[in-house]
Structure formats: structure tokens, C-alpha cells
Amino acid sequence: MKKVKKIFCKKTREIPSLETIKEELRKNDRVRIDYNSKFNFLFIRNLKRQIKNIEDSLNVEIHKGEFKDLKFYNIYNLLSKTEVEKIAEPLEKATQSYRLISEKLIRTFEKKYDYSFTDTNRSFSEIEKQIKQDKNQLSENWSYRFHGGDICFSNSKSGQVVDINLKYNGFYGVLDLWFFQYYMKTTNEFKNLSSMYIDNTPKLLQSLDYLKKKRKVKLVSSEYDFLDSDKLIWNKIN
């Protein structure tokens, strides 16, 4: 797995050159420039100028952040057009697999407990006692736990983890980026694919955007007003 290259600078002469960034991005999937020169305005101006130069010259996405007194720029490598096209088919297969297994696990849960996540005729409190008795065991290999209003299924035999967002109007398998990446990482078929996106969410967003344009995935909305972001899901009908 490629590592993150961290470069600390506080003076103009320490700002990495374009060639240095290019070289580091050949070896690493992300470069982070750390700095904390709070009152060195000349340095800050020159750093911003170099960041703009990097953004204009290289196939990257740059995010700015800070933690306490430390500020930083994350420079993410992006895929070429050819690489995006090459990876599209296996990634679509992963989005399909994630949706189908999510739906299967939800159906199994609902059937076992005679409960529906979308039908409010029966409250969740009515099945809590049975869940406790089952010790959160869905079947011989599958267990589950609720967290933040979502549900996470784990397979004790394969190690597979299927974390499912429950807030999208009965759509199961929406591509919460963290849930989906962890699904790929713990699914034997998609482990190699997952390694391409580790520590580089912009690459995953870039690839999913391509699938969206090809109508392989589609946007769905949450049923909750406070969740104002739509999420992608594998499109059953292309």
C-alpha cells in the first residue's frame, strides 16, 4: 500500500518544488504539506501561489485543512481518463454487489423479526427483547449491531462487513463512502480494487462520477430533511 508523504515547511525556501511534488506523487498516492507559519505573510503568499501552480500543472485534487495550530494541504493523486475507464467495470460490479447483499440482509432481518424499516405500524421497541435474546445474531455466521440509526452486519466466517445506511427511503446499499470502502476492503473479490482507493477518497468520487455519467449508478434522496445530501446507489435499470 502506498503511504502518505508528509512535508513540513515554515519558510519560503522549504516549500517543495513542482518537481518534488511530482516525484513524491509517483511514489505515494497523497502528499501532505504541513505548515504553521501564522504570522509569516510572505511565506503564506508564496505557499498559496505554489499550491495554485501544483493544481494547475498536475492531475490532482487539493484539500486544505487544519488541526489546532497545524495547517496543511492534502494533495491527492487522481486517475487518468484511461484508468477511470479501465476500473469502471469492476467498480460497478462492487456497487451492484454492495446493494444486492444489503437488500438481502435487510430482508432476512425483517423476515426474522416480522419488522419493516419502512413501515411504522410496528415500533422497534417491540422487537428489542427478541434481539437481546438472539444476542444480535442474525444467522449462524451473520451478526449485527445498530449505530447512529444505521445497521452493520458482520460475517464471522468470511470477515465481510456490510454497513448499511437506513435513512434513504427503503433504498439499501447507498454509497456512503466509508461504508462502501470498508465493504470492498473486507470482501475477497474486491480487496484489490479497494487498495486503489485507500487514503484517496477523491479517486473514488472521480470513479463514481464516471459511473453516474454512464447511468450505472443513480442518486437517491434521504427521507430526513436534516440530511440534505443525496447519495449514489447501483442503478438496477440502466
C-alpha positions in Angstrom: 0.0 0.0 0.0 1.3 3.4 -0.9 2.0 5.7 2.0 1.3 9.4 2.6 4.3 11.6 2.2 4.3 14.5 4.7 6.4 17.6 4.1 6.7 20.3 6.8 7.7 23.8 5.9 7.7 27.2 7.6 10.0 29.2 5.2 9.7 30.0 1.6 12.8 28.1 0.7 11.3 25.0 2.3 8.2 25.0 0.1 8.5 21.9 -2.2 9.1 22.5 -5.9 6.7 21.2 -8.5 9.3 18.6 -9.5 9.5 17.4 -5.9 5.7 17.0 -5.7 5.6 15.2 -9.0 8.3 12.8 -7.8 6.6 12.2 -4.4 3.2 11.5 -6.2 4.9 8.8 -8.3 5.8 7.0 -5.1 2.8 8.0 -2.9 -0.9 8.4 -3.5 -1.1 11.6 -1.4 1.3 14.3 -0.4 0.5 16.5 2.7 2.2 19.8 3.1 2.2 20.9 6.8 2.8 24.4 7.9 2.2 26.7 10.9 3.8 30.0 10.0 1.0 32.0 11.4 2.5 35.5 11.0 4.8 35.0 8.1 2.7 36.6 5.4 5.3 36.4 2.6 5.6 32.6 3.2 1.8 32.1 3.2 1.5 34.1 -0.1 4.3 32.1 -1.7 2.8 28.8 -0.5 -0.6 29.6 -1.9 1.0 30.5 -5.2 2.8 27.2 -5.3 -0.4 25.3 -4.4 -2.2 27.0 -7.3 0.8 26.1 -9.6 0.5 22.4 -8.5 -3.2 22.4 -9.0 -2.9 23.9 -12.5 0.0 21.7 -13.6 -0.8 18.2 -12.2 -3.7 15.8 -12.2 -4.5 16.2 -8.6 -7.2 17.4 -6.1 -6.1 19.6 -3.2 -7.9 19.9 0.1 -7.0 22.5 2.8 -7.4 21.7 6.5 -6.1 22.5 9.9 -5.8 20.9 13.3 -5.1 23.2 16.3 -2.1 25.3 15.2 -1.1 23.0 12.4 -2.4 23.8 8.9 -2.0 21.6 5.8 -2.8 20.9 2.2 -3.6 17.4 1.1 -2.6 16.8 -2.5 -4.4 13.7 -3.9 -3.3 11.9 -7.0 -6.2 11.4 -9.4 -6.7 8.8 -12.1 -6.2 9.4 -15.8 -9.2 9.1 -18.1 -7.9 5.8 -19.3 -7.5 4.5 -15.7 -11.0 5.6 -14.8 -12.5 3.8 -17.9 -10.4 0.6 -17.1 -11.6 0.5 -13.5 -15.3 1.3 -14.2 -16.5 -2.2 -14.8 -15.1 -3.8 -11.6 -16.2 -0.8 -9.6 -19.7 -1.1 -11.0 -19.7 -4.8 -10.0 -18.8 -3.8 -6.5 -21.6 -1.2 -6.3 -24.0 -3.9 -7.5 -22.7 -6.5 -5.1 -23.0 -4.0 -2.2 -26.6 -3.1 -3.0 -27.7 -6.7 -3.5 -26.2 -8.1 -0.3 -27.5 -5.1 1.6 -31.0 -5.8 0.4 -30.7 -9.5 1.1 -29.5 -8.9 4.7 -32.2 -6.4 5.4 -34.9 -8.8 4.0 -33.5 -11.5 6.2 -33.6 -9.3 9.3 -37.2 -8.1 8.5 -38.5 -11.6 8.0 -36.9 -13.0 11.1 -38.3 -10.2 13.3 -41.5 -9.6 11.4 -40.4 -6.0 11.2 -40.1 -3.4 8.5 -37.7 -0.5 8.5 -40.1 1.5 6.2 -43.4 0.5 7.7 -44.1 2.3 11.0 -47.0 0.1 12.0 -44.8 -1.8 14.4 -42.3 0.0 16.6 -38.7 -1.0 17.0 -39.2 -1.4 20.8 -41.5 -4.4 20.1 -38.6 -6.4 18.8 -35.8 -5.3 21.1 -36.5 -8.1 23.6 -36.1 -10.7 20.8 -32.9 -9.0 19.6 -31.5 -9.2 23.1 -32.3 -12.8 23.3 -30.7 -13.5 20.0 -27.6 -11.6 21.2 -27.6 -9.7 17.9 -27.2 -12.9 15.9 -29.0 -13.0 12.5 -27.9 -16.4 11.5 -25.0 -18.9 12.0 -22.4 -16.6 10.5 -24.0 -13.2 10.4 -24.3 -10.8 13.4 -25.4 -7.2 13.5 -25.3 -4.0 15.6 -27.1 -0.7 15.3 -25.2 2.5 15.4 -26.3 6.1 14.7 -29.6 4.9 13.2 -27.8 2.6 10.8 -27.1 -1.2 10.9 -23.8 -3.0 10.5 -23.7 -6.7 9.6 -20.5 -8.8 10.1 -19.8 -12.3 8.9 -17.7 -14.3 11.4 -16.6 -16.8 8.8 -15.5 -14.6 5.9 -14.8 -11.4 7.8 -17.0 -9.4 5.5 -18.6 -6.3 6.9 -21.8 -4.7 5.4 -22.6 -1.4 7.0 -26.0 -0.1 5.7 -27.4 3.4 5.8 -31.1 3.1 6.8 -32.2 6.7 6.0 -32.9 6.6 2.3 -36.5 5.8 1.8 -36.1 2.0 1.6 -33.0 2.1 -0.6 -30.3 -0.2 0.9 -26.8 -0.1 -0.4 -26.5 3.6 -0.9 -22.8 4.5 -1.3 -21.8 6.0 2.0 -18.2 6.3 1.0 -16.8 5.0 4.3 -19.3 2.1 4.5 -18.6 1.2 0.8 -14.9 1.3 1.1 -14.9 -0.9 4.1 -17.2 -3.4 2.3 -14.7 -3.6 -0.6 -11.8 -4.0 1.8 -13.5 -6.9 3.7 -14.8 -8.7 0.5 -12.3 -11.0 -1.1 -13.5 -10.3 -4.6 -12.9 -6.5 -4.2 -9.8 -6.3 -1.9 -7.5 -5.4 -4.8 -10.0 -2.8 -6.1 -10.2 -1.4 -2.6 -6.4 -0.9 -2.4 -6.6 1.6 -5.2 -8.8 3.9 -3.1 -7.2 3.6 0.3 -6.4 7.0 1.7 -7.7 8.6 -1.5 -11.4 9.3 -1.4 -11.2 11.8 -4.3 -10.2 8.9 -6.6 -13.3 7.0 -5.6 -15.5 10.1 -6.1 -13.9 10.6 -9.5 -14.7 6.9 -10.5 -18.2 7.0 -9.1 -18.9 10.3 -11.1 -17.9 8.4 -14.2 -20.4 5.6 -13.4 -23.0 8.2 -12.7 -22.5 9.8 -16.2 -22.8 6.3 -17.7 -26.0 5.7 -15.6 -24.6 2.7 -13.8 -25.3 4.4 -10.5 -28.0 7.0 -9.6 -28.8 9.5 -6.9 -31.4 8.8 -4.2 -32.6 11.2 -1.5 -32.9 10.8 2.2 -36.3 10.8 3.9 -34.9 13.1 6.6 -34.8 16.8 6.0 -31.6 17.3 8.1 -29.7 15.0 5.6 -29.6 17.4 2.7 -27.1 15.3 0.7 -28.2 12.7 -1.9 -26.2 9.5 -2.2 -25.4 7.3 -5.1 -26.6 3.7 -5.4 -26.2 1.0 -8.1 -28.8 1.5 -10.8 -30.8 -1.7 -11.3 -32.2 -0.4 -14.6 -29.6 1.3 -16.7 
